[in-house]
């Protein structure tokens, strides 16, 4: 398998993913992200065999993701025809955890190397588009339909 090299801020996705994966292994997980555990196992099969600790940063990442999931579910319940832009998505599996209805168009945007990992490790979905771009390059906005629907 071709190795994808993450650089700079892209490297921050690994500890966050690991925290979500370890949370999923708890008897009563906060987030319950099975995708995080599956992806982490493929990236680093022994990730849970080494000392990781119970850092407040890891816990904060899991709690923040849970809060964002709850907020997004509530928003989508009130706006079932929304267009979601998940900027700097990393390997976050929010679209899978939330499982929005087919009336929602969801866009995950991150650097090309991160999107390459997402394509390798996470399954495609209908009404779900990956955009490989830096968020600071406004050209990615051309990929979002002006009407709001694909």
C-alpha positions as CSV (number, residue, x, y, z in Angstrom):
1,X,0.0,0.0,0.0
2,X,1.3,3.4,-0.9
3,X,2.3,5.4,2.1
4,X,0.7,8.9,2.5
5,X,2.9,11.5,4.1
6,X,1.2,14.0,6.4
7,X,2.9,17.3,7.1
8,X,2.4,20.2,9.4
9,X,-1.2,20.6,10.7
10,X,-2.2,17.4,8.9
11,X,-0.3,15.4,11.6
12,X,-2.8,16.6,14.2
13,X,-5.4,14.1,12.9
14,X,-3.6,11.1,14.3
15,X,-3.9,11.9,18.1
16,X,-7.5,13.0,17.6
17,X,-8.4,9.8,15.7
18,X,-6.5,7.7,18.3
19,X,-8.5,9.3,21.2
20,X,-11.8,8.6,19.4
21,X,-10.7,5.0,18.7
22,X,-9.7,4.4,22.3
23,X,-13.0,6.0,23.5
24,X,-14.8,3.4,21.3
25,X,-13.1,0.6,23.2
26,X,-14.5,1.7,26.5
27,X,-17.5,-0.2,28.0
28,X,-19.6,3.0,27.9
29,X,-18.0,5.2,25.2
30,X,-18.8,8.9,24.9
31,X,-18.7,9.1,21.1
32,X,-18.9,5.5,20.1
33,X,-17.1,6.0,16.8
34,X,-16.5,2.5,15.3
35,X,-15.1,4.1,12.1
36,X,-12.3,5.8,14.2
37,X,-11.4,2.4,15.7
38,X,-11.4,0.7,12.3
39,X,-9.3,3.4,10.6
40,X,-6.8,3.6,13.5
41,X,-6.4,-0.2,13.4
42,X,-5.5,0.1,9.7
43,X,-3.1,3.0,10.2
44,X,-1.5,1.6,13.3
45,X,-2.5,-2.0,14.1
46,X,-0.9,-1.8,17.6
47,X,-2.2,1.6,18.5
48,X,-3.9,0.4,21.7
49,X,-1.0,-1.7,22.9
50,X,1.2,1.2,23.8
51,X,0.8,3.7,26.6
52,X,-1.3,6.6,25.4
53,X,-2.6,7.8,28.7
54,X,-5.8,9.5,29.5
55,X,-4.8,13.0,28.4
56,X,-7.2,15.9,28.8
57,X,-6.5,16.8,25.2
58,X,-7.8,13.4,24.0
59,X,-10.8,13.6,26.2
60,X,-11.5,17.1,25.0
61,X,-11.4,16.0,21.4
62,X,-13.9,13.2,22.0
63,X,-16.2,15.5,24.0
64,X,-15.9,18.2,21.4
65,X,-16.8,15.8,18.6
66,X,-19.8,14.5,20.6
67,X,-21.0,18.1,21.1
68,X,-20.6,18.9,17.4
69,X,-22.4,15.7,16.4
70,X,-25.3,16.6,18.7
71,X,-25.4,20.2,17.4
72,X,-25.3,18.9,13.7
73,X,-28.1,16.3,14.4
74,X,-30.3,19.0,15.9
75,X,-29.6,21.5,13.1
76,X,-30.3,18.8,10.4
77,X,-33.5,17.8,12.1
78,X,-34.7,21.4,11.7
79,X,-33.1,21.9,8.3
80,X,-33.4,18.5,6.4
81,X,-32.4,20.1,3.1
82,X,-29.2,21.7,4.4
83,X,-25.8,21.7,2.7
84,X,-23.0,20.8,5.2
85,X,-19.5,22.0,4.7
86,X,-17.1,20.1,7.1
87,X,-13.9,22.2,6.7
88,X,-10.6,20.6,7.8
89,X,-12.4,17.3,8.3
90,X,-9.3,15.2,8.9
91,X,-10.4,11.5,9.4
92,X,-13.4,12.5,11.4
93,X,-16.4,10.2,10.6
94,X,-19.1,12.6,11.5
95,X,-21.1,12.0,8.3
96,X,-21.2,8.3,9.2
97,X,-22.0,8.8,12.9
98,X,-24.8,11.3,12.1
99,X,-26.0,9.4,9.0
100,X,-27.9,12.4,7.5
101,X,-30.9,11.8,5.3
102,X,-30.5,11.8,1.5
103,X,-32.0,15.3,1.4
104,X,-28.7,16.6,2.9
105,X,-25.6,17.3,0.7
106,X,-22.5,16.9,2.8
107,X,-19.0,18.1,1.7
108,X,-15.8,17.1,3.6
109,X,-12.9,19.3,2.7
110,X,-9.2,18.8,3.7
111,X,-5.7,18.7,2.2
112,X,-5.3,16.3,-0.8
113,X,-3.2,13.9,1.3
114,X,-5.9,13.7,4.0
115,X,-8.6,13.2,1.4
116,X,-6.5,10.4,-0.1
117,X,-6.6,8.7,3.3
118,X,-10.3,9.2,3.6
119,X,-10.8,7.6,0.2
120,X,-8.7,4.6,1.3
121,X,-10.3,4.0,4.7
122,X,-13.8,5.3,4.7
123,X,-16.6,4.1,2.4
124,X,-18.4,6.4,-0.2
125,X,-21.9,7.6,0.4
126,X,-24.7,9.1,-1.6
127,X,-24.9,12.9,-1.3
128,X,-21.4,13.0,0.1
129,X,-18.5,14.7,-1.7
130,X,-14.9,14.9,-0.8
131,X,-13.0,18.0,-1.8
132,X,-9.2,17.8,-1.8
133,X,-8.0,21.4,-1.2
134,X,-6.6,23.8,1.4
135,X,-9.5,25.7,3.0
136,X,-7.5,28.9,2.3
137,X,-7.7,28.3,-1.5
138,X,-11.1,29.8,-2.5
139,X,-11.2,27.6,-5.7
140,X,-12.9,24.8,-3.7
141,X,-16.0,26.9,-3.4
142,X,-16.6,26.3,-7.1
143,X,-17.4,22.7,-6.2
144,X,-20.4,23.7,-4.1
145,X,-23.5,24.2,-6.3
146,X,-24.9,27.7,-6.1
147,X,-28.4,26.2,-5.7
148,X,-27.3,24.3,-2.7
149,X,-28.2,20.9,-4.2
150,X,-26.1,18.5,-6.2
